């Protein structure tokens, strides 16, 4: 684990893959929203509560680690992590805000 965090390329790539995987699983979970099972609804509430802060923090960590990458791959990682911040994290932040802090949210 110690050597993992010393390699910024691995950390940035892992953050990008984890962000995309959690975002896709969250989108798939919304497909089961019409289910009438209480177990599915309870799992969805718990998963959303855990996934939204993860989707806010993880791209930021990957973006910060991208600055320490040496070579030409640095710019690709910076652009991809910035795109994840601008799209996925913004969606997660908006969802988190409407879910927990805004009184007129769904």
Secondary structure, DSSP 8 states (H G I E B T S, - for coil): -HHHHT-HHHHHHHHHHHHHHHHHHHHHHHHGGG---HHHHHHHHHHHHHHHHHHHHHHHHHHHHHTT--STHHHHHHHHHHHHIIIIIHHHHHHHHHHHT-TT--
